[in-house]
Amino acid sequence: MMEVCRVFSVAIVCVCLAAVTSAASKNNRVRVGDFASACKANDPELNECVRQAIITTIPKMAKGVRDLGLIPFDPLKVPQVVIDQRGNGPVGLKLTFVNSEHVGVSGLAPHSVKVVPERMYFEINSTLPKYRIIGDYEVEGRILLLPLIGNGPSDFTMNNIQLNWIFFGKPEVRNNKTYCKLTDCKIRMRIGSGSMRLDNLFNGDKRLGDNMNRIMNENFSEVIREVLPALEETFSQLYLQLIAPIFAVTRYEDIFPGIDMSKVSAGSYDV
């Protein structure tokens, strides 16, 4: 599990840190209004305001935002992702995607939001109609107690994903300006359906490979249930690193105009 976070984080953080550095060097200040609608901290409909802001901002972010130094993230190219879910259950494997494209995150649709600006706490319940990971893979392990080994092209698709996403941060002061440094993110997922294709299994034995792909897809719900903890860790790191640069270059009082900065403190899961 820790390897999932470590490897995936390294790949994404390198991209995002480069983006933040680029933005910081070119901009003394990035205003929310340049790419999204700001929501006043005392707005009685703050949660709905933020939800609407997310809806209008996601398509812009997916194409990249030059002022933030953000590269396009749909599709998002990731050098390496490791899903390591080895154990004693019916599914135990180490699956590595190499030079993969992640497609579909721009379809994220938030249906409820909870924001506590004074604690830098954000919670989003949303749906994602479809998410695909396309690229080369390496795998070793077992599926429903059957041995699994191979490497080659792959296509991993998840449909009708329900996401509960919580992230929070802490105040960070730079040049007498306060920013939100995101420190943690936790995602819980429910996946409606999906499919997986792993080419060149068992050293290219087509009969064995076709049979294993059939077994995996006929039992997709059980397979995904076993690897879900690793997938949730992977998605948590992905979303955290995609969102962190926005907060890193945007003054917090610009995100929530009218907020009393003297009352702002670090967030936590017990808000």
N, C-alpha and C positions, 0 to 999 in steps of 0.2 A: 504493500500500500504506500509506504513512504517513497518507494522508487517511482511510483506513478507521479506523485507530486513533484519530486525532485527533477526528474527528466523533463516532464512537461513544462515545469516552471522555467527551467533554464532556457528552453527554446523560446517561450513566449516573452519572458522577461527581457531577453536580449533585444528582441524587436521593440518592445515598448520603451525600454530605457533609451534606446537610440532615438525613438520618436520624441520622448520628453526632452532629451538634451537638445535636439534640433529646435523644438518649439521654444524652449527657454532661452536659447541663444538668439532667436529672431524676434521674440516678443517680450516686452516688459510686463505686459498684461493682456490676457485673453479674456474677452467678455463673453458671458453666456449668450447674450443676444446675438452674437455673431453666428451661432449655430443652433441655438435652442431658445425657448421661452423661459425666462426666470420666473420663479414662484415666490411670492412674498412670504416670509416666515410666519406672519400673523394671519395669513389667509385662512378663513374658516373652512375652505374647501382645498386645503393644501394637498392632501393626498390625491385628489382628483386632478388638480393642476399638474402635479408631478407625473401622474399617469399619462395625461395628454401630452406633456412635454416629451416623455419617452417615446410615445407613438410617432410624433413628428420628427424626432431626432434620429431614430434608428436608421431610416433610409439614408440620411445624410452621412452618418457615421460609417455605414457599410461601404460607402464610396470613398471614404477617407476625408479627413478635414485638414487642409493645409496649415491653417493657423495653429492647430494643435500638434502638427507634425505627425498625425496619425495616418498610417498606410491603410488602404482598403482592407476590410476584414471579412468580406463575403464575396468570393472564397478567401479563406485564411490559409496561407501556406505555412506548415509546421514541419521543421526538420525531423523531429522524432517524438513519438508518443508511446509510452509503455503502459500497458494495462496488465498489471501483475496480480492475478487473483489465484495464486496457488494455495491449495489447502487439501482437506480431506473430504470435501463434498463431491457430488457427482460431476461438477465442472471445476477443473483446476488447470489453469494455463497461464503462460506468459505470452502476450500478444504485443508485438512491436510494429507500429506503423512508421514508415520511413518516407520522408519527403511527401507527406500527404496534404491533400486539400480538404478543408472543412467547409462544407457548403450548407447554407440554410439559416444561419443565426439571424440574418436580417428579417426573417419571418417571425421573430419573437413578438408576441401579442400580449401585453400586460392587461389583466382584467381586475386586479386590485393592488393597491399600493399602501404601505404604511411608512411614514417618514417621521422621524423625531430629530429635527435639525440640531437642537441643543446637545444631543448625544451622538451626532454624526452616525445615525442609525437609519438603514434603508431596508425595507422588505418588499419584495415584488412577487406576486403570484401571477404566473403567465403560462401561455401555451406556445409550443413550437411545433408547427405542422409537420415539418420534415427536416432531418439533419443527416448529412452524409459525410463519411470519411472515406476518401478515395486515394489510393496510393499503394506503394509496395508494403509488404508485410513480412514478418517472420513470426512463427508460432511454434510452441512446443508445450505439450501438456495432454489433457484428455477432455473429451466431451461425453457426458453420460457414461463415464468409465471406459470409453473407447479411446485408444491412443490417437494423438493428433500431432503432426509435424509437417512443416512445409515452409516455403517462401515463394513470393511472387506477387503479381497484381492482386488487388482486393477492392471490394466495394461493400462498405458497412452502412446500412441505412436504418434509421429509427423514425417512426411515424407517431404523430399525436402524442407529443411529450408534454406532460404537466410538470411545471417547474415551480418550486418554492425556493426563492433566492433571498438570502439575508447577507448583507455586508455592512461593515461599519469601519470607522476610522478614528483617528486622533488628530488634534490640532497640531499643525506644524508651522512655525513662524519663520519666514524668510524675508529679509529686508523690511522688517516691520509690517509685513502683511501675513495674514493667517490663511493657511490652506488646509485641506483635509487630506491627510495621508491614510489611504485605505490600508487596513492592517489584517483584515480577515474576511473570509467569504465562505458560506456554506450553502450548498444546493442539494435539495432533495428532489428526486425525479420519479415519475411514473410514466412508463413507456407503453403505448397502446399496442403497437405492432412493429414489425421490422423484418429485415432480411440481411443475410450475409453471404458474400461470395468470396471464397479464397481459392485462387487458381494455383495450380502446380503443387497441390498437396501430395505427400508421400512420393517425393522425387518425380513428380509428373505422371504417376500412375492414374490414368483417367478414370478407370472403373472405381478405384478406391476413393479418389478425390470427389467424383460426382456423388458417390454414395454418402460421404461425410458431409458434403454441402447440403444434400437432401435431409440428412438427419438433423443438422444444425437448424435448418429453416423450419422443419416440421415441429421442432421442439424449441422454437425461438424464445417463447415466453419463459421457459424453465432456464434456458441458457442465460438470458439477459438478467433474470432474477439473481443468478449466482454471481455474475460479474458486476452487478449494479453498484456495490460500494466503491469499486475502483473507478467506474464511470463517473460517479458523483464527485469523487476527488478530482478527476480530470476536468470536468466541467467547472468545478469551483475555481480551479486555478485559471482556466481560460477566461471566465467572466471577470475575475478579479483583475487580471493583467490587462484586459481590454478597457476596463473602466478607469483604472487607477490613473492613467495619464491625463484624463480630463480634469480630475480633481487636482492633480499635481501642478497644473499651470493656470488654474482658475481660482481667483480669490473666493473664499467661502462666502463672504458677504455679497459677492456678485451672484452666487448661486441662489442664495436666500436673502434678498434685499430686506433690510429692516431688522435682521437678527441682532440680538444683544450678544456680542462676542464675549462679554464677561461671563456669560452663563454657559458657554460651550465647553464641553468636556468630552473625553474619550468614550466611545460607545462600547457595547458588549451585547451578548446574546440575551441577557436578562432584562432588557429594556421593556 
